[in-house]
Amino acid sequence: MTKNSWILLGKKVFTIADKRPVKENMVISREVKLGEKTKVAYFSMGQGTSISQESYNTWVIYIGGERETIFVLNEEKQVVVRKDDILIIPEKTICERKTETGSIYTEIMSPKEIAMNPLLKMNEPMELKRLIEYEEGSIANLNLIYNDTMKYAIMAFDENTVLTPHRASGNAIITALEGEAIIGYEGEEYEVKAGECFQLEKNGLHSVTAKGKFKMSFLLVTA
C-alpha cells in the first residue's frame, strides 16, 4: 500500500458518522483500507433496517459507533451494541443485525486466530472505557485483541501525562473514548475529544498529550 492511498485520506480528525452517515432506509458499508489481510469496514444502518443472517470463517469484532445495533446470535441470543461497546463473535456464528434507531458501527475481521484478553467475554457487549482505570501519574495500556496482523488496545492517561513521540508500525486509528487530548503528528498538533477519531499512517511520527484525564482506543493494522 502506498503512502496516502487508503480510504480515509483527508481530515485527520473525524467521526465515523463523517465517513459513513446514516441514510434513511439504507444499509451502507465502507471499507477502510488499513491493510490487505485484516479487513476493517464502517457500517451505517437506517432506522428500521436489518442485515439478514450470515456467518464467517473468521472471528469478527464489532465496535459500536452511534446509537444502537441489535445482534441476534445463532438465532436465539439477542444483544445490543451501543456507542463504544465492543462485541466479539467467534467463527461460524450465525449473526443477524438490525436497528430500530438507525446505527453506525465498525466491523473488523482478521484472517488469523486472535488472542483475546481474559477481561473480554465472547458474544457479550462490553463498554470499552469501563475496562481500564486511570493510574495516578501514569499511562495505562490494555491490549484487548491481537495477532500478527493487527492489535486493538485501550489506554488511560492520567492528567498531564504524555506519550512521547514514536512511529506507528502500521496504519492505525485512534478513537477518543473519554476526555480530550492533543495529538502531535508529523510536526502538527490536533485536538481530539470523546467521539472523535484520528488517522495514523504507517511510520507516522506521533505523540499524545492528555488535557485532563483521557481514554482512547487504538486499532493498529500491520498486514
C-alpha positions as CSV (number, residue, x, y, z in Angstrom):
1,M,0.0,0.0,0.0
2,T,1.5,3.3,-1.0
3,K,1.6,6.4,1.3
4,N,-1.7,8.3,1.3
5,S,-3.5,5.5,-0.7
6,W,-6.0,4.4,2.0
7,I,-9.6,5.5,2.1
8,L,-9.6,7.9,5.0
9,L,-7.4,10.4,3.2
10,G,-8.4,13.9,4.1
11,K,-9.3,15.2,7.5
12,K,-7.0,13.7,10.2
13,V,-9.6,14.3,12.9
14,F,-13.1,12.9,12.1
15,T,-16.0,10.9,13.3
16,I,-17.3,7.7,11.8
17,A,-20.5,9.5,11.0
18,D,-18.5,11.9,8.8
19,K,-17.3,9.0,6.8
20,R,-20.4,6.9,6.7
21,P,-23.5,8.8,7.7
22,V,-26.8,7.1,8.3
23,K,-29.2,7.3,5.3
24,E,-32.9,6.6,5.5
25,N,-34.0,3.0,4.5
26,M,-30.4,2.1,3.6
27,V,-27.6,-0.2,4.9
28,I,-24.2,1.1,3.6
29,S,-20.7,-0.3,4.2
30,R,-17.4,1.4,3.5
31,E,-14.1,-0.4,3.6
32,V,-11.3,1.3,5.5
33,K,-8.2,0.1,3.7
34,L,-5.8,-0.2,6.6
35,G,-4.3,-3.5,5.5
36,E,-4.5,-6.2,2.9
37,K,-5.3,-9.1,5.3
38,T,-7.2,-7.5,8.1
39,K,-10.5,-6.1,6.9
40,V,-12.0,-3.1,8.5
41,A,-15.3,-1.5,7.4
42,Y,-17.6,1.2,8.7
43,F,-21.3,0.3,8.5
44,S,-24.4,2.6,8.7
45,M,-27.9,1.3,9.1
46,G,-31.0,3.4,8.6
47,Q,-33.8,3.3,11.1
48,G,-35.7,0.0,10.9
49,T,-33.2,-1.7,8.6
50,S,-31.5,-5.1,9.0
51,I,-28.8,-7.3,7.7
52,S,-30.0,-10.9,7.3
53,Q,-28.4,-13.9,8.9
54,E,-24.8,-14.7,7.9
55,S,-21.7,-16.2,9.3
56,Y,-17.9,-16.0,8.6
57,N,-15.0,-18.4,8.9
58,T,-13.2,-15.8,11.0
59,W,-13.8,-14.2,14.3
60,V,-15.5,-10.8,13.9
61,I,-15.0,-7.8,16.2
62,Y,-17.7,-5.1,16.3
63,I,-17.2,-1.6,17.8
64,G,-20.3,0.5,18.4
65,G,-20.3,4.0,16.8
66,E,-23.6,5.7,17.1
67,R,-27.0,4.7,18.6
68,E,-28.0,1.0,19.0
69,T,-27.5,-2.1,16.8
70,I,-29.3,-5.3,17.8
71,F,-27.3,-8.5,17.2
72,V,-29.2,-11.8,17.1
73,L,-26.6,-14.6,17.5
74,N,-27.3,-18.2,16.5
75,E,-31.0,-17.4,16.1
76,E,-31.6,-17.2,19.8
77,K,-29.4,-14.8,21.8
78,Q,-30.1,-11.1,21.3
79,V,-27.6,-8.4,22.5
80,V,-27.5,-4.6,22.0
81,V,-24.3,-2.8,20.9
82,R,-24.1,0.9,21.8
83,K,-21.6,3.6,21.3
84,D,-18.0,2.5,22.2
85,D,-19.1,-1.1,23.1
86,I,-17.0,-4.0,21.9
87,L,-18.6,-7.3,20.8
88,I,-16.5,-10.3,19.7
89,I,-18.2,-13.1,17.8
90,P,-16.4,-16.4,17.1
91,E,-16.1,-18.0,13.7
92,K,-19.2,-19.6,12.1
93,T,-21.6,-17.8,14.5
94,I,-24.9,-17.1,12.7
95,C,-25.5,-13.4,13.1
96,E,-28.4,-11.1,12.2
97,R,-28.1,-7.3,12.7
98,K,-31.0,-4.9,12.9
99,T,-31.7,-1.4,14.3
100,E,-34.8,0.4,15.4
101,T,-33.0,3.8,15.8
102,G,-30.5,3.7,13.0
103,S,-26.9,3.0,13.9
104,I,-23.2,3.2,13.0
105,Y,-20.5,0.6,13.9
106,T,-17.1,-0.7,12.8
107,E,-16.5,-4.3,11.7
108,I,-13.0,-5.8,12.0
109,M,-12.1,-9.3,10.5
110,S,-8.7,-10.9,10.7
111,P,-7.8,-14.0,8.7
112,K,-5.9,-15.5,11.6
113,E,-7.0,-16.6,15.1
114,I,-6.8,-13.8,17.6
115,A,-5.6,-13.8,21.2
116,M,-8.2,-12.2,23.5
117,N,-7.7,-10.5,26.8
118,P,-9.5,-12.6,29.6
119,L,-11.4,-9.5,30.6
120,L,-13.5,-9.8,27.5
121,K,-16.4,-12.2,27.1
122,M,-17.4,-13.8,23.8
123,N,-20.8,-12.8,22.5
124,E,-21.2,-10.2,25.2
125,P,-21.1,-6.4,24.5
126,M,-18.7,-4.6,26.9
127,E,-18.2,-0.8,27.3
128,L,-14.6,-0.1,26.3
129,K,-13.8,2.8,28.7
130,R,-15.0,0.7,31.7
131,L,-12.4,-2.0,31.0
132,I,-9.5,0.2,32.1
133,E,-8.9,2.5,35.1
134,Y,-6.7,5.6,35.5
135,E,-3.4,5.1,37.3
136,E,-2.0,8.0,39.2
137,G,0.6,10.0,37.2
138,S,0.7,7.2,34.6
139,I,-0.4,6.0,31.2
140,A,-2.2,2.6,31.4
141,N,-2.3,0.3,28.4
142,L,-4.5,-2.8,27.9
143,N,-4.2,-5.0,24.9
144,L,-7.6,-6.5,24.2
145,I,-7.2,-8.4,20.9
146,Y,-4.1,-9.1,18.8
147,N,-2.3,-11.4,16.4
148,D,0.5,-10.8,13.9
149,T,-1.7,-8.7,11.5
150,M,-3.5,-6.4,14.0
151,K,-3.8,-5.1,17.5
152,Y,-6.8,-3.5,19.3
153,A,-5.9,-1.8,22.6
154,I,-7.3,0.8,25.0
155,M,-5.3,3.4,27.0
156,A,-6.0,5.6,30.0
157,F,-3.9,8.8,30.5
158,D,-3.9,10.5,33.9
159,E,-3.9,14.3,34.0
160,N,-1.0,15.9,32.1
161,T,0.6,12.6,31.1
162,V,2.3,12.4,27.7
163,L,3.0,9.6,25.3
164,T,6.3,10.6,23.8
165,P,6.8,10.8,20.0
166,H,7.2,7.4,18.3
167,R,6.3,5.9,14.9
168,A,3.4,3.6,14.1
169,S,4.4,0.1,12.8
170,G,1.2,0.1,10.6
171,N,-1.8,2.1,9.6
172,A,-3.9,3.0,12.7
173,I,-7.0,4.7,14.0
174,I,-7.1,6.4,17.4
175,T,-10.6,6.9,18.9
176,A,-11.1,9.2,21.9
177,L,-13.4,7.5,24.4
178,E,-13.3,10.0,27.3
179,G,-11.9,13.5,27.8
180,E,-9.6,15.4,25.4
181,A,-6.1,15.3,24.2
182,I,-3.6,16.9,21.8
183,I,-2.2,14.5,19.2
184,G,1.1,15.6,17.7
185,Y,1.6,14.2,14.2
186,E,4.5,14.9,11.9
187,G,5.1,18.4,13.3
188,E,1.4,19.4,13.5
189,E,-0.9,19.4,16.6
190,Y,-4.5,18.2,16.5
191,E,-7.1,18.4,19.3
192,V,-9.4,15.4,19.7
193,K,-12.3,14.9,22.1
194,A,-14.5,12.0,23.1
195,G,-16.3,10.6,20.0
196,E,-13.6,11.7,17.5
197,C,-11.1,9.6,15.7
198,F,-7.6,10.3,14.3
199,Q,-5.8,8.5,11.5
200,L,-2.2,7.5,11.5
201,E,-0.2,6.2,8.5
202,K,2.5,3.6,8.8
203,N,5.7,5.1,10.2
204,G,3.8,8.3,11.1
205,L,5.6,10.1,14.0
206,H,3.0,10.9,16.7
207,S,2.6,11.7,20.4
208,V,-0.4,12.1,22.7
209,T,-0.8,14.7,25.4
210,A,-3.7,14.4,27.8
211,K,-5.8,17.5,28.6
212,G,-7.0,16.3,32.0
213,K,-7.9,12.6,32.2
214,F,-8.2,10.9,28.8
215,K,-9.1,7.4,27.5
216,M,-8.7,6.2,23.9
217,S,-8.7,3.0,21.8
218,F,-6.0,2.2,19.3
219,L,-6.6,0.0,16.3
220,L,-3.3,-1.0,14.6
221,V,-3.2,-3.0,11.3
222,T,0.2,-4.3,10.1
223,A,-0.9,-6.6,7.3
